[in-house]
Amino acid sequence: MVELLLRLYNVDDGKIFINNEDINRIPLNTLREDIGFVSQDSFLFSNIISENINLAFEELDRDKIIQSTVDADIYDNIMEFPMGFETIVGE
């Protein structure tokens, strides 16, 4: 249902309405900015750990990445990898 609301799948016109407006008439950016969603499925992109953590931002902020891992109690685990935050991970 959420994937339909986020328009990750195409929906026929006139099938889903938000505030009496056809979901297909709402600009995609507006729709996705106004809906918060946290999936219960974990997913890693085939990239380095720091890029996966920093996915939502355009520029890497090493201090924020480190603090995020400390807060999530995974910093020590990451540091055990031979390449630390530069370790390539994937699905």
C-alpha positions in Angstrom: 0.0 0.0 0.0 2.8 2.4 0.9 4.6 1.7 -2.3 1.5 2.7 -4.2 1.1 5.9 -2.2 4.8 6.7 -3.0 4.1 5.9 -6.6 6.8 3.3 -6.8 4.3 1.5 -8.9 2.1 3.0 -11.5 -1.6 3.4 -10.6 -4.5 3.8 -13.0 -6.0 7.3 -13.0 -8.9 7.6 -10.6 -8.0 4.7 -8.4 -6.2 6.5 -5.5 -7.0 9.9 -4.1 -5.4 12.1 -1.5 -7.5 15.0 -0.2 -9.9 14.4 -3.2 -7.0 14.8 -5.7 -6.0 12.0 -8.0 -2.5 10.7 -6.9 -1.3 10.9 -10.5 -1.9 14.7 -10.5 0.3 15.3 -7.5 3.9 16.1 -8.5 6.1 13.2 -7.5 8.5 15.4 -5.5 5.7 16.9 -3.5 4.2 13.5 -2.8 7.4 12.0 -1.6 8.4 15.0 0.5 5.1 14.9 2.3 5.1 11.2 3.2 7.4 9.7 5.7 8.2 6.0 5.4 10.6 3.7 7.2 10.8 0.3 5.6 11.1 -2.8 7.9 13.2 -4.4 5.1 16.9 -3.6 5.4 18.8 -3.1 2.1 22.4 -2.3 1.3 23.6 -0.9 -1.9 26.8 -2.4 -3.5 29.0 0.4 -2.2 31.2 1.2 0.7 29.7 1.3 4.2 30.1 5.1 4.6 28.1 5.7 1.3 25.3 3.4 2.5 25.1 5.3 5.8 25.2 8.7 4.0 22.7 7.7 1.3 20.3 10.6 2.0 22.9 13.3 1.6 24.9 14.5 -1.4 28.2 15.2 0.4 29.9 12.8 2.8 30.2 14.2 6.3 32.6 11.9 8.0 31.9 13.2 11.5 28.1 12.7 11.1 28.7 9.2 9.7 30.9 8.2 12.7 28.4 9.7 15.2 25.5 7.9 13.6 27.4 4.6 13.9 28.3 5.3 17.5 24.6 6.2 18.3 23.5 2.9 16.6 26.1 1.0 18.5 27.7 -0.4 15.4 30.9 1.6 15.2 33.1 -1.1 16.8 31.7 -3.7 14.4 32.6 -1.5 11.4 36.0 -0.8 12.7 36.7 -4.6 12.9 36.5 -4.8 9.1 40.0 -4.5 7.5 38.9 -1.4 5.5 36.6 0.0 8.1 34.1 2.5 6.6 35.7 1.8 3.2 34.6 -1.8 3.2 32.4 -2.7 0.2 29.1 -4.2 1.2 26.0 -5.3 -0.8 22.8 -7.3 -0.8 
